[in-house]
Structures are given as structure tokens and as C-alpha cells.
Amino acid sequence: MKFHYFSLLKIPESSFRRQIEEIAKALQQSNVEIVLLPDRGVSFEVAKKYKEFGGKHVYGTVPLSDTDFGIKHLQPYLDAQVNGKHVFDKVIDTQNWYKQDLTHCIFGDVVLMLGNSLGALGELVYGFYLYKLFVGEKPEVQAKKNAIHPEVRAGQAIPFSVIAYAPFLKGTLNYEIEAYIRKVKGELYYVKSPAEIKQLLEKISPGACP
């Protein structure tokens, strides 16, 4: 986080912490559930605050069966508590790290993009590649959500969507990636504040899961 937000984007730490709280509060007030990898980073910081504010449900996607890299480094985050309650209410087993990276984003209706790191960008584009298969953009490949995982949600209730939080990005997403998201009938929104996150979530899908 230090490199991305403080060194690269030059965001003052006090402003960063304030925005984390406001984003978490916006998610809680929107009555959404959230999904994330239990690991260090901005998503975990938001999840802790979301839980502190009384957020209703936090899912963790975890490759429980992985033997190449393991998940020992995730354990402190899986065990983390806020106000005497675990941050994570339920774990979704993604089996291994390769499948974790491919499928992480499709366990939600909406991707809330809080930075354009290598991991975040990879997860986003792979999520939309799988969504492309779900909506039949590559008819020679028969992709079934339930065959990937029974808890896949992308495109189930609303078009698979991205909310990109502009204060945590330098510019917009890559032009070609934006075009491909729209080609597969996904939705892409840029917001400038936590208040806009709340307004947008309530507009596009009450009860959505980012």
C-alpha cells in the first residue's frame, strides 16, 4: 500500500485513511455484502472498517487446497477480528492460486476497483474474460458458472460491473480493456467519492455484492 498510494499516487496518509473509512461506511449503508482475498492491502482495510460499522457479511476467497504456494501467509487475516467478531463470515474455496486469480472477481456482481496494481488488473481482466464466455461471446467454448464454482455471481442479477474509484487511480483504465468490457455488455463506472459509490450501488442493484 505504501508504494501505490503514498509513493506513486502521492496521497497523504491521513486522506487515505479517511477515504478508507468513508468507502467502508458507503458499503455498509448500501446494505451490500463484500468479497475479497484475506490478505494485506486496501481491500482488507476497507473490510475491517465495514465490519466495524456493522456491515452484514464478508466472504473470503481462499485457495484452501493449494500446494504450490500455500496459504499460511493468509492465516492472520483469516483470523482477524473486529469488536470481538471475525472479519470474515465465510470462506469460498477456490482450490489453488491459479484458479483464485482467474475467478476472484466473478464471485461478486460488482468489482470495486481501488487501485490499478498488477494483481488487481490481472484479476479484473480475467474476470471479464470468463464473463465473456458466460455471455456466449466465444460460442465454441461452453463455459458453465456452476462448473467453475456454485457461488459464482457475475452477471446473475445485473450485468457484470466495475466501479473504478478515481481518487485511487492515475487516470482511467486502458482504452482497449474499457472497450472489451463494454463489448461483452459489462458496465464501467468512474466515481469521485465514497458518496458516489453509495449512490451508484443503490441505483444499479440494491443488495449487490462487490
N, CA, C and O of each residue as an XYZ file, in Angstrom:
840
protein
N       0.820     -1.209      0.000
C       0.000      0.000      0.000
C       0.851      1.254      0.000
O       0.513      2.237     -0.659
N       1.951      1.228      0.734
C       2.786      2.428      0.835
C       3.277      2.868     -0.536
O       3.235      4.054     -0.866
N       3.745      1.904     -1.339
C       4.250      2.266     -2.664
C       3.132      2.840     -3.533
O       3.286      3.903     -4.134
N       2.012      2.129     -3.593
C       0.953      2.515     -4.535
C       0.305      3.844     -4.163
O       0.202      4.744     -4.996
N      -0.127      3.964     -2.922
C      -0.938      5.128     -2.545
C      -0.108      6.327     -2.104
O      -0.441      7.469     -2.420
N       0.973      6.064     -1.373
C       1.739      7.181     -0.813
C       2.894      7.618     -1.720
O       3.111      8.814     -1.916
N       3.636      6.648     -2.275
C       4.774      6.995     -3.135
C       4.340      7.281     -4.574
O       4.754      8.278     -5.165
N       3.512      6.409     -5.128
C       3.140      6.513     -6.539
C       2.070      7.581     -6.782
O       2.222      8.436     -7.655
N       0.994      7.522     -6.006
C      -0.115      8.457     -6.207
C      -0.020      9.708     -5.339
O      -0.792     10.651     -5.511
N       0.934      9.710     -4.401
C       1.178     10.889     -3.543
C      -0.053     11.287     -2.712
O      -0.307     12.472     -2.497
N      -0.800     10.299     -2.257
C      -1.954     10.583     -1.406
C      -1.478     10.710      0.036
O      -0.816      9.795      0.526
N      -1.779     11.792      0.734
C      -1.404     11.902      2.149
C      -2.047     10.768      2.954
O      -3.201     10.412      2.720
N      -1.297     10.209      3.897
C      -1.817      9.056      4.631
C      -3.108      9.389      5.371
O      -4.009      8.554      5.447
N      -3.207     10.589      5.912
C      -4.429     10.963      6.632
C      -5.640     10.965      5.695
O      -6.729     10.537      6.078
N      -5.441     11.447      4.468
C      -6.519     11.448      3.480
C      -6.877     10.027      3.072
O      -8.053      9.699      2.916
N      -5.862      9.183      2.897
C      -6.087      7.785      2.539
C      -6.922      7.090      3.602
O      -7.905      6.423      3.279
N      -6.544      7.240      4.870
C      -7.266      6.585      5.965
C      -8.706      7.092      6.051
O      -9.627      6.318      6.311
N      -8.891      8.369      5.837
C     -10.240      8.935      5.883
C     -11.106      8.359      4.763
O     -12.277      8.040      4.974
N     -10.523      8.230      3.578
C     -11.283      7.685      2.452
C     -11.621      6.211      2.663
O     -12.700      5.760      2.277
N     -10.707      5.461      3.272
C     -10.990      4.057      3.588
C     -12.233      3.966      4.470
O     -13.127      3.161      4.212
N     -12.284      4.791      5.507
C     -13.441      4.798      6.405
C     -14.715      5.170      5.658
O     -15.759      4.545      5.853
N     -14.632      6.172      4.816
C     -15.820      6.639      4.098
C     -16.302      5.611      3.076
O     -17.506      5.447      2.881
N     -15.369      4.920      2.426
C     -15.742      3.858      1.484
C     -16.431      2.721      2.232
O     -17.468      2.220      1.797
N     -15.845      2.318      3.361
C     -16.431      1.240      4.165
C     -17.835      1.608      4.631
O     -18.746      0.780      4.613
N     -17.996      2.845      5.044
C     -19.311      3.300      5.507
C     -20.310      3.310      4.352
O     -21.474      2.953      4.532
N     -19.858      3.716      3.174
C     -20.741      3.712      1.999
C     -21.210      2.298      1.666
O     -22.373      2.095      1.317
N     -20.309      1.321      1.772
C     -20.677     -0.070      1.506
C     -21.666     -0.579      2.545
O     -22.645     -1.245      2.209
N     -21.404     -0.263      3.801
C     -22.302     -0.701      4.875
C     -23.682     -0.077      4.715
O     -24.695     -0.761      4.866
N     -23.725      1.195      4.417
C     -25.010      1.889      4.274
C     -25.769      1.449      3.024
O     -26.989      1.596      2.949
N     -25.051      0.915      2.055
C     -25.694      0.408      0.834
C     -26.253     -0.997      1.022
O     -26.909     -1.539      0.132
N     -25.986     -1.582      2.192
C     -26.510     -2.910      2.539
C     -26.001     -4.003      1.596
O     -26.728     -4.940      1.266
N     -24.743     -3.870      1.170
C     -24.152     -4.885      0.301
C     -23.298     -5.847      1.118
O     -22.856     -5.527      2.221
N     -23.079     -7.020      0.559
C     -22.090     -7.957      1.079
C     -20.806     -7.748      0.282
O     -20.849     -7.297     -0.863
N     -19.657     -8.079      0.889
C     -18.401     -7.873      0.170
C     -17.584     -9.162      0.104
O     -17.668    -10.023      0.979
N     -16.792     -9.263     -0.961
C     -15.950    -10.433     -1.226
C     -14.529     -9.954     -1.475
O     -14.315     -9.014     -2.240
N     -13.556    -10.596     -0.831
C     -12.163    -10.215     -1.054
C     -11.232    -11.356     -0.677
O     -11.635    -12.302     -0.001
N      -9.999    -11.261     -1.115
C      -8.950    -12.171     -0.681
C      -8.460    -11.716      0.685
O      -8.105    -10.547      0.837
N      -8.427    -12.590      1.683
C      -7.935    -12.205      3.006
C      -6.410    -12.029      3.004
O      -5.672    -12.962      3.322
N      -5.959    -10.860      2.655
C      -4.531    -10.586      2.544
C      -4.313     -9.105      2.821
O      -5.262     -8.322      2.856
N      -3.053     -8.731      3.016
C      -2.773     -7.324      3.284
C      -3.112     -6.491      2.060
O      -2.955     -6.936      0.924
N      -3.573     -5.290      2.307
C      -3.922     -4.422      1.195
C      -5.145     -3.590      1.493
O      -5.746     -3.693      2.562
N      -5.502     -2.768      0.532
C      -6.583     -1.808      0.724
C      -7.929     -2.495      0.938
O      -8.747     -2.007      1.718
N      -8.172     -3.607      0.269
C      -9.459     -4.289      0.423
C      -9.661     -4.775      1.852
O     -10.758     -4.680      2.400
N      -8.596     -5.294      2.447
C      -8.704     -5.763      3.827
C      -8.935     -4.599      4.779
O      -9.694     -4.728      5.739
N      -8.293     -3.468      4.529
C      -8.502     -2.288      5.375
C      -9.959     -1.823      5.291
O     -10.552     -1.444      6.302
N     -10.524     -1.852      4.098
C     -11.934     -1.493      3.937
C     -12.824     -2.503      4.653
O     -13.785     -2.125      5.322
N     -12.502     -3.793      4.511
C     -13.322     -4.837      5.135
C     -13.363     -4.695      6.652
O     -14.416     -4.878      7.264
N     -12.235     -4.372      7.257
C     -12.210     -4.193      8.715
C     -13.135     -3.065      9.141
O     -13.898     -3.208     10.097
N     -13.070     -1.953      8.438
C     -13.919     -0.813      8.784
C     -15.389     -1.119      8.494
O     -16.274     -0.748      9.265
N     -15.635     -1.791      7.387
C     -17.001     -2.204      7.034
C     -17.605     -3.029      8.164
O     -18.757     -2.830      8.549
N     -16.811     -3.957      8.688
C     -17.289     -4.809      9.784
C     -17.481     -3.985     11.057
O     -18.443     -4.187     11.798
N     -16.574     -3.074     11.295
C     -16.661     -2.205     12.466
C     -17.943     -1.375     12.433
O     -18.546     -1.114     13.474
N     -18.356     -0.962     11.237
C     -19.565     -0.155     11.086
C     -20.840     -0.997     11.047
O     -21.938     -0.463     10.893
N     -20.687     -2.322     11.188
C     -21.865     -3.190     11.202
C     -22.236     -3.774      9.862
O     -23.383     -4.169      9.655
N     -21.271     -3.837      8.932
C     -21.527     -4.454      7.630
C     -22.037     -5.872      7.779
O     -21.665     -6.575      8.719
N     -22.891     -6.296      6.854
C     -23.636     -7.520      7.121
C     -22.895     -8.825      6.823
O     -23.103     -9.808      7.533
N     -22.045     -8.870      5.808
C     -21.423    -10.166      5.502
C     -20.145     -9.964      4.693
O     -20.121     -9.199      3.730
N     -19.080    -10.664      5.100
C     -17.800    -10.609      4.391
C     -17.400    -12.027      3.995
O     -17.294    -12.911      4.844
N     -17.182    -12.235      2.705
C     -16.709    -13.515      2.184
C     -15.219    -13.404      1.859
O     -14.761    -12.371      1.370
N     -14.482    -14.451      2.128
C     -13.084    -14.515      1.723
C     -12.887    -15.599      0.686
O     -13.281    -16.744      0.910
N     -12.281    -15.263     -0.451
C     -11.935    -16.287     -1.438
C     -10.526    -16.777     -1.126
O      -9.579    -15.991     -1.090
N     -10.398    -18.083     -0.902
C      -9.135    -18.648     -0.421
C      -8.853    -19.967     -1.139
O      -9.728    -20.831     -1.190
N      -7.644    -20.143     -1.697
C      -7.291    -21.407     -2.350
C      -6.847    -22.451     -1.322
O      -5.653    -22.704     -1.158
N      -7.807    -23.046     -0.644
C      -7.514    -23.909      0.501
C      -6.680    -25.133      0.153
O      -5.949    -25.644      1.002
N      -6.780    -25.608     -1.083
C      -6.086    -26.844     -1.465
C      -4.745    -26.610     -2.145
O      -4.111    -27.564     -2.596
N      -4.304    -25.365     -2.226
C      -3.087    -25.067     -2.980
C      -1.852    -25.693     -2.336
O      -1.669    -25.632     -1.120
N      -1.010    -26.294     -3.173
C       0.237    -26.893     -2.688
C       1.479    -26.197     -3.236
O       2.582    -26.455     -2.754
N       1.331    -25.328     -4.222
C       2.490    -24.647     -4.804
C       2.985    -23.493     -3.938
O       4.189    -23.332     -3.738
N       2.055    -22.694     -3.426
C       2.427    -21.524     -2.627
C       1.885    -21.584     -1.205
O       2.452    -20.985     -0.291
N       0.791    -22.305     -1.023
C       0.188    -22.412      0.296
C      -0.560    -21.151      0.702
O      -0.591    -20.163     -0.032
N      -1.159    -21.205      1.882
C      -1.954    -20.064      2.358
C      -1.573    -19.644      3.775
O      -2.323    -18.922      4.432
N      -0.420    -20.089      4.243
C      -0.006    -19.751      5.604
C       0.024    -18.239      5.821
O      -0.327    -17.754      6.896
N       0.443    -17.502      4.800
C       0.545    -16.043      4.941
C      -0.817    -15.366      5.049
O      -0.902    -14.203      5.443
N      -1.892    -16.091      4.698
C      -3.236    -15.524      4.799
C      -3.854    -15.718      6.182
O      -4.830    -15.053      6.531
N      -3.284    -16.626      6.965
C      -3.926    -17.008      8.226
C      -4.184    -15.840      9.179
O      -5.264    -15.771      9.766
N      -3.223    -14.912      9.355
C      -3.509    -13.786     10.258
C      -4.721    -12.963      9.825
O      -5.426    -12.408     10.668
N      -4.966    -12.882      8.527
C      -6.105    -12.112      8.027
C      -7.401    -12.907      8.173
O      -8.451    -12.344      8.485
N      -7.320    -14.212      7.947
C      -8.486    -15.067      8.155
C      -8.922    -15.067      9.615
O     -10.111    -15.163      9.920
N      -7.946    -14.958     10.513
C      -8.237    -14.992     11.952
C      -8.574    -13.619     12.530
O      -8.978    -13.522     13.689
N      -8.415    -12.570     11.746
C      -8.586    -11.204     12.255
C      -9.997    -10.973     12.787
O     -10.980    -11.493     12.261
N     -10.058    -10.175     13.847
C     -11.339     -9.851     14.459
C     -11.500     -8.344     14.616
O     -10.521     -7.605     14.727
N     -12.738     -7.913     14.623
C     -13.093     -6.523     14.905
C     -14.218     -6.545     15.932
O     -15.256     -7.171     15.718
N     -14.004     -5.865     17.033
C     -15.007     -5.826     18.107
C     -15.430     -7.223     18.558
O     -16.601     -7.474     18.843
N     -14.438     -8.133     18.615
C     -14.703     -9.481     19.098
C     -15.338    -10.418     18.090
O     -15.682    -11.548     18.437
N     -15.502     -9.978     16.846
C     -16.085    -10.821     15.809
C     -15.109    -10.954     14.647
O     -14.391    -10.011     14.315
N     -15.091    -12.127     14.036
C     -14.214    -12.331     12.888
C     -14.606    -11.404     11.740
O     -15.787    -11.164     11.487
N     -13.588    -10.892     11.054
C     -13.853    -10.063      9.873
C     -14.564    -10.897      8.810
O     -15.510    -10.427      8.178
N     -14.108    -12.131      8.617
C     -14.662    -12.983      7.562
C     -15.722    -13.918      8.128
O     -15.488    -14.647      9.092
N     -16.895    -13.875      7.501
C     -18.006    -14.722      7.924
C     -17.982    -16.080      7.238
O     -18.445    -17.073      7.801
N     -17.446    -16.126      6.028
C     -17.453    -17.372      5.268
C     -16.286    -17.392      4.301
O     -15.898    -16.356      3.760
N     -15.729    -18.577      4.084
C     -14.642    -18.758      3.120
C     -15.175    -19.497      1.891
O     -15.865    -20.510      2.012
N     -14.845    -18.979      0.720
C     -15.132    -19.646     -0.548
C     -13.837    -20.294     -1.021
O     -12.853    -19.596     -1.266
N     -13.823    -21.605     -1.152
C     -12.610    -22.336     -1.540
C     -12.415    -22.267     -3.054
O     -13.215    -22.801     -3.822
N     -11.339    -21.600     -3.466
C     -11.026    -21.505     -4.900
C      -9.989    -22.545     -5.337
O      -9.526    -22.516     -6.477
N      -9.630    -23.447     -4.449
C      -8.788    -24.621     -4.720
C      -7.301    -24.332     -4.836
O      -6.516    -24.862     -4.050
N      -6.887    -23.506     -5.797
C      -5.459    -23.216     -5.950
C      -5.281    -21.760     -6.377
O      -6.242    -21.088     -6.750
N      -4.030    -21.282     -6.317
C      -3.789    -19.862     -6.594
C      -4.071    -19.475     -8.045
O      -4.447    -18.336     -8.322
N      -3.893    -20.410     -8.961
C      -4.139    -20.093    -10.367
C      -5.636    -19.858    -10.594
O      -6.034    -18.912    -11.273
N      -6.445    -20.731    -10.018
C      -7.896    -20.563    -10.135
C      -8.372    -19.365     -9.314
O      -9.316    -18.675     -9.699
N      -7.714    -19.127     -8.187
C      -8.048    -17.951     -7.373
C      -7.925    -16.668     -8.200
O      -8.840    -15.845     -8.229
N      -6.794    -16.514     -8.861
C      -6.564    -15.290     -9.633
C      -7.531    -15.168    -10.813
O      -7.974    -14.070    -11.149
N      -7.850    -16.288    -11.432
C      -8.768    -16.275    -12.573
C     -10.197    -15.938    -12.171
O     -10.899    -15.224    -12.888
N     -10.625    -16.455    -11.024
C     -12.053    -16.405    -10.686
C     -12.423    -15.387     -9.617
O     -13.608    -15.132     -9.403
N     -11.453    -14.808     -8.950
C     -11.738    -13.978     -7.772
C     -12.850    -12.961     -8.007
O     -13.757    -12.844     -7.183
N     -12.798    -12.234     -9.099
C     -13.760    -11.144     -9.326
C     -15.171    -11.629     -9.633
O     -16.130    -10.887     -9.418
N     -15.321    -12.848    -10.126
C     -16.658    -13.274    -10.562
C     -17.525    -13.789     -9.419
O     -18.645    -14.244     -9.650
N     -17.023    -13.724     -8.192
C     -17.858    -14.079     -7.046
C     -18.709    -12.902     -6.584
O     -19.461    -13.026     -5.617
N     -18.602    -11.775     -7.258
C     -19.431    -10.613     -6.950
C     -20.201    -10.153     -8.171
O     -19.902    -10.537     -9.302
N     -21.202     -9.317     -7.915
C     -21.942     -8.684     -9.011
C     -21.181     -7.490     -9.572
O     -21.274     -7.165    -10.756
N     -20.419     -6.843     -8.678
C     -19.738     -5.590     -8.998
C     -18.301     -5.674     -8.497
O     -18.059     -6.167     -7.395
N     -17.357     -5.205     -9.282
C     -15.966     -5.077     -8.846
C     -15.735     -3.623     -8.441
O     -15.913     -2.710     -9.248
N     -15.340     -3.418     -7.200
C     -14.963     -2.076     -6.747
C     -13.452     -1.966     -6.873
O     -12.712     -2.586     -6.109
N     -13.000     -1.180     -7.833
C     -11.574     -1.084     -8.123
C     -10.967      0.070     -7.344
O     -11.277      1.237     -7.584
N     -10.091     -0.282     -6.398
C      -9.489      0.713     -5.505
C      -8.000      0.881     -5.769
O      -7.240      1.219     -4.862
N      -7.586      0.650     -6.996
C      -6.183      0.775     -7.358
C      -5.884     -0.075     -8.574
O      -6.569     -1.064     -8.838
N      -4.862      0.313     -9.310
C      -4.534     -0.350    -10.571
C      -3.213     -1.094    -10.448
O      -2.294     -0.883    -11.240
N      -3.125     -1.969     -9.448
C      -1.903     -2.741     -9.231
C      -1.856     -3.926    -10.192
O      -2.821     -4.185    -10.911
N      -0.739     -4.641    -10.204
C      -0.605     -5.811    -11.073
C      -1.662     -6.857    -10.751
O      -2.315     -7.389    -11.648
N      -1.825     -7.147     -9.462
C      -2.800     -8.157     -9.061
C      -4.221     -7.743     -9.375
O      -5.005     -8.537     -9.896
N      -4.558     -6.490     -9.058
C      -5.926     -6.012     -9.280
C      -6.284     -6.024    -10.758
O      -7.387     -6.423    -11.131
N      -5.358     -5.588    -11.595
C      -5.624     -5.548    -13.030
C      -5.767     -6.958    -13.599
O      -6.645     -7.216    -14.422
N      -4.898     -7.866    -13.155
C      -4.981     -9.246    -13.620
C      -6.307     -9.892    -13.264
O      -6.940    -10.532    -14.103
N      -6.728     -9.720    -12.010
C      -8.000    -10.297    -11.574
C      -9.171     -9.721    -12.362
O     -10.101    -10.440    -12.729
N      -9.115     -8.423    -12.614
C     -10.206     -7.768    -13.344
C     -10.331     -8.312    -14.761
O     -11.425     -8.682    -15.184
N      -9.227     -8.365    -15.498
C      -9.320     -8.779    -16.901
C      -9.658    -10.262    -17.020
O     -10.378    -10.657    -17.936
N      -9.149    -11.085    -16.110
C      -9.526    -12.499    -16.155
C     -10.993    -12.683    -15.798
O     -11.669    -13.541    -16.364
N     -11.491    -11.872    -14.852
C     -12.907    -11.937    -14.515
C     -13.781    -11.631    -15.719
O     -14.777    -12.312    -15.963
N     -13.406    -10.604    -16.469
C     -14.204    -10.249    -17.641
C     -13.984    -11.217    -18.795
O     -14.862    -11.367    -19.644
N     -12.828    -11.877    -18.844
C     -12.653    -12.905    -19.867
C     -13.615    -14.063    -19.608
O     -14.248    -14.570    -20.535
N     -13.723    -14.479    -18.345
C     -14.669    -15.549    -18.020
C     -16.107    -15.100    -18.273
O     -16.933    -15.874    -18.757
N     -16.393    -13.850    -17.941
C     -17.738    -13.321    -18.191
C     -18.049    -13.330    -19.689
O     -19.178    -13.605    -20.095
N     -17.051    -13.031    -20.490
C     -17.206    -13.100    -21.952
C     -17.664    -14.494    -22.376
O     -18.506    -14.635    -23.263
N     -17.107    -15.517    -21.740
C     -17.515    -16.886    -22.061
C     -18.933    -17.157    -21.574
O     -19.713    -17.824    -22.254
N     -19.265    -16.638    -20.392
C     -20.606    -16.857    -19.837
C     -21.698    -16.304    -20.748
O     -22.754    -16.916    -20.907
N     -21.435    -15.137    -21.347
C     -22.481    -14.488    -22.159
C     -22.450    -14.943    -23.618
O     -23.181    -14.405    -24.449
N     -21.608    -15.930    -23.934
C     -21.628    -16.523    -25.262
C     -20.845    -15.797    -26.324
O     -21.095    -15.985    -27.514
N     -19.878    -14.951    -25.909
C     -19.073    -14.219    -26.884
C     -18.041    -15.119    -27.573
O     -17.432    -14.725    -28.568
N     -17.853    -16.315    -27.044
C     -16.978    -17.296    -27.687
C     -17.749    -18.612    -27.726
O     -17.505    -19.496    -26.905
N     -18.676    -18.749    -28.669
C     -19.634    -19.860    -28.644
C     -19.009    -21.245    -28.742
O     -19.630    -22.235    -28.355
N     -17.793    -21.321    -29.253
C     -17.156    -22.642    -29.344
C     -16.693    -23.163    -27.985
O     -16.316    -24.328    -27.856
N     -16.724    -22.287    -26.964
C     -16.363    -22.695    -25.602
C     -17.616    -22.667    -24.741
O     -18.228    -21.613    -24.566
N     -17.996    -23.806    -24.207
C     -19.173    -23.900    -23.349
C     -18.744    -23.721    -21.892
O     -18.283    -24.661    -21.244
N     -18.904    -22.507    -21.400
C     -18.495    -22.205    -20.025
C     -19.724    -22.156    -19.125
O     -20.648    -21.379    -19.364
N     -19.726    -22.982    -18.101
C     -20.849    -23.024    -17.167
C     -20.386    -22.530    -15.799
O     -19.404    -23.018    -15.240
N     -21.116    -21.557    -15.281
C     -20.728    -20.964    -13.996
C     -20.625    -22.014    -12.898
O     -19.647    -22.050    -12.152
N     -21.631    -22.858    -12.805
C     -21.648    -23.842    -11.722
C     -20.506    -24.839    -11.814
O     -20.079    -25.401    -10.805
N     -20.013    -25.056    -13.029
C     -18.872    -25.962    -13.186
C     -17.603    -25.331    -12.631
O     -16.703    -26.034    -12.169
N     -17.534    -24.004    -12.676
C     -16.380    -23.295    -12.110
C     -16.493    -23.256    -10.602
O     -15.555    -23.613     -9.890
N     -17.651    -22.818    -10.113
C     -17.931    -22.799     -8.670
C     -19.404    -22.451     -8.486
O     -19.919    -21.571     -9.176
N     -20.086    -23.126     -7.567
C     -21.518    -22.853     -7.384
C     -21.836    -21.457     -6.868
O     -22.987    -21.025     -6.935
N     -20.833    -20.741     -6.351
C     -21.097    -19.410     -5.797
C     -20.706    -18.267     -6.738
O     -20.674    -17.109     -6.323
N     -20.412    -18.581     -7.984
C     -20.135    -17.526     -8.969
C     -21.399    -16.692     -9.177
O     -22.489    -17.235     -9.356
N     -21.241    -15.359     -9.152
C     -22.399    -14.456     -9.253
C     -22.368    -13.533    -10.463
O     -23.405    -12.981    -10.830
N     -21.233    -13.351    -11.084
C     -21.102    -12.346    -12.151
C     -22.173    -12.511    -13.218
O     -22.305    -13.579    -13.816
N     -22.939    -11.449    -13.457
C     -23.964    -11.469    -14.479
C     -25.258    -12.133    -14.069
O     -26.189    -12.206    -14.871
N     -25.342    -12.614    -12.855
C     -26.533    -13.343    -12.419
C     -27.722    -12.411    -12.172
O     -28.840    -12.694    -12.605
N     -27.475    -11.303    -11.479
C     -28.558    -10.375    -11.141
C     -28.549     -9.126    -12.019
O     -29.603     -8.609    -12.388
N     -27.361     -8.652    -12.346
C     -27.179     -7.451    -13.166
C     -25.998     -7.702    -14.100
O     -25.238     -8.644    -13.877
N     -25.822     -6.885    -15.138
C     -24.600     -7.022    -15.948
C     -23.362     -6.868    -15.064
O     -23.326     -6.002    -14.190
N     -22.367     -7.694    -15.287
C     -21.125     -7.636    -14.514
C     -20.555     -6.223    -14.631
O     -20.412     -5.696    -15.734
N     -20.235     -5.620    -13.504
C     -19.912     -4.191    -13.492
C     -18.626     -3.891    -12.740
O     -18.214     -4.637    -11.852
N     -18.002     -2.779    -13.117
C     -16.830     -2.260    -12.417
C     -17.132     -0.838    -11.953
O     -17.600     -0.003    -12.727
N     -16.857     -0.580    -10.680
C     -16.868      0.788    -10.176
C     -15.416      1.150     -9.888
O     -14.812      0.616     -8.958
N     -14.865      2.044    -10.675
C     -13.469      2.459    -10.515
C     -13.433      3.741     -9.684
O     -14.012      4.758    -10.064
N     -12.745      3.675     -8.548
C     -12.679      4.808     -7.624
C     -11.540      5.725     -8.049
O     -10.370      5.444     -7.787
N     -11.895      6.828     -8.711
C     -10.915      7.696     -9.363
C      -9.822      8.242     -8.443
O      -8.680      8.344     -8.891
N     -10.101      8.601     -7.179
C      -9.025      9.127     -6.324
C      -7.888      8.131     -6.074
O      -6.791      8.538     -5.692
N      -8.134      6.834     -6.284
C      -7.103      5.819     -6.077
C      -6.522      5.311     -7.399
O      -5.839      4.287     -7.424
N      -6.789      6.020     -8.489
C      -6.263      5.657     -9.804
C      -5.581      6.864    -10.432
O      -5.964      8.005    -10.172
N      -4.582      6.615    -11.249
C      -3.953      7.680    -12.029
C      -4.523      7.604    -13.429
O      -4.035      6.841    -14.263
N      -5.551      8.389    -13.690
C      -6.201      8.320    -14.982
C      -7.258      7.232    -15.016
O      -7.812      6.853    -13.984
N      -7.528      6.736    -16.209
C      -8.569      5.729    -16.402
C      -7.930      4.380    -16.718
O      -6.708      4.255    -16.790
N      -8.780      3.382    -16.903
C      -8.287      2.082    -17.328
C      -7.775      2.154    -18.764
O      -8.076      3.095    -19.498
N      -7.010      1.163    -19.143
C      -6.514      1.043    -20.506
C      -7.669      1.111    -21.515
O      -8.721      0.506    -21.306
N      -7.461      1.842    -22.594
C      -8.514      2.060    -23.601
C      -9.077      0.743    -24.139
O     -10.292      0.582    -24.253
N      -8.190     -0.193    -24.468
C      -8.640     -1.464    -25.031
C      -9.427     -2.276    -24.013
O     -10.423     -2.911    -24.358
N      -8.984     -2.257    -22.752
C      -9.703     -3.002    -21.718
C     -11.105     -2.428    -21.533
O     -12.076     -3.177    -21.422
N     -11.210     -1.099    -21.500
C     -12.533     -0.471    -21.414
C     -13.423     -0.940    -22.565
O     -14.592     -1.266    -22.361
N     -12.862     -0.970    -23.769
C     -13.643     -1.360    -24.949
C     -14.116     -2.806    -24.847
O     -15.253     -3.117    -25.202
N     -13.243     -3.693    -24.362
C     -13.634     -5.095    -24.230
C     -14.695     -5.284    -23.159
O     -15.599     -6.102    -23.328
N     -14.603     -4.546    -22.063
C     -15.635     -4.630    -21.023
C     -16.998     -4.275    -21.614
O     -17.993     -4.955    -21.362
N     -17.027     -3.217    -22.391
C     -18.301     -2.782    -22.980
C     -18.757     -3.726    -24.097
O     -19.955     -3.917    -24.307
N     -17.799     -4.308    -24.806
C     -18.150     -5.239    -25.892
C     -18.920     -6.442    -25.361
O     -19.846     -6.926    -26.012
N     -18.540     -6.924    -24.181
C     -19.226     -8.088    -23.609
C     -20.436     -7.667    -22.772
O     -20.994     -8.460    -22.014
N     -20.832     -6.382    -22.933
C     -22.005     -5.823    -22.252
C     -21.818     -5.739    -20.743
O     -22.779     -5.800    -19.977
N     -20.558     -5.596    -20.333
C     -20.298     -5.247    -18.945
C     -20.487     -3.747    -18.761
O     -20.611     -3.005    -19.735
N     -20.506     -3.311    -17.518
C     -20.681     -1.891    -17.218
C     -19.436     -1.364    -16.509
O     -18.840     -2.052    -15.681
N     -19.054     -0.139    -16.846
C     -17.894      0.502    -16.227
C     -18.281      1.905    -15.781
O     -18.751      2.721    -16.573
N     -18.072      2.165    -14.492
C     -18.409      3.470    -13.929
C     -17.181      4.046    -13.226
O     -16.445      3.320    -12.557
N     -16.968      5.332    -13.379
C     -15.942      6.036    -12.613
C     -16.642      6.913    -11.577
O     -17.580      7.642    -11.899
N     -16.182      6.835    -10.346
C     -16.763      7.659     -9.283
C     -15.651      8.461     -8.620
O     -14.489      8.054     -8.617
N     -16.023      9.602     -8.061
C     -15.037     10.512     -7.484
C     -15.071     10.571     -5.963
O     -14.220     11.215     -5.349
N     -16.043      9.907     -5.351
C     -16.171      9.997     -3.898
C     -16.894      8.776     -3.348
O     -17.595      8.089     -4.092
N     -16.735      8.492     -2.050
C     -17.499      7.409     -1.430
C     -19.006      7.621     -1.540
O     -19.763      6.660     -1.675
N     -19.440      8.879     -1.482
C     -20.873      9.162     -1.625
C     -21.387      8.690     -2.983
O     -22.506      8.188     -3.089
N     -20.563      8.853     -4.022
C     -20.962      8.395     -5.355
C     -20.998      6.873     -5.426
O     -21.824      6.306     -6.142
N     -20.109      6.205     -4.688
C     -20.163      4.736     -4.623
C     -21.518      4.306     -4.079
O     -22.185      3.449     -4.660
N     -21.916      4.897     -2.977
C     -23.198      4.561     -2.344
C     -24.364      4.822     -3.292
O     -25.238      3.971     -3.456
N     -24.377      5.983     -3.907
C     -25.467      6.328     -4.823
C     -25.552      5.343     -5.985
O     -26.639      4.924     -6.382
N     -24.392      4.980     -6.521
C     -24.366      4.086     -7.677
C     -24.801      2.676     -7.296
O     -25.582      2.054     -8.016
N     -24.303      2.164     -6.171
C     -24.699      0.826     -5.734
C     -26.201      0.745     -5.506
O     -26.840     -0.236     -5.886
N     -26.752      1.762     -4.896
C     -28.190      1.757     -4.629
C     -28.991      1.863     -5.924
O     -30.115      1.368     -6.007
N     -28.416      2.501     -6.922
C     -29.107      2.661     -8.204
C     -29.070      1.391     -9.043
O     -30.091      0.973     -9.589
N     -27.888      0.773     -9.144
C     -27.756     -0.342    -10.089
C     -28.258     -1.656     -9.526
O     -28.736     -2.508    -10.275
N     -28.155     -1.835     -8.207
C     -28.606     -3.107     -7.658
C     -28.589     -3.092     -6.145
O     -27.544     -3.342     -5.545
N     -29.703     -2.808     -5.515
C     -29.757     -2.937     -4.059
C     -29.414     -4.367     -3.653
O     -29.976     -5.323     -4.187
N     -28.502     -4.506     -2.718
C     -28.094     -5.832     -2.278
C     -27.025     -6.461     -3.138
O     -26.742     -7.651     -2.998
N     -26.417     -5.680     -4.037
C     -25.335     -6.223     -4.867
C     -24.144     -6.601     -4.007
O     -24.026     -6.165     -2.862
N     -23.271     -7.409     -4.567
C     -22.123     -7.922     -3.819
C     -20.832     -7.535     -4.526
O     -20.497     -8.139     -5.545
N     -20.073     -6.518     -4.006
C     -18.812     -6.148     -4.649
C     -17.636     -6.905     -4.059
O     -16.499     -6.710     -4.488
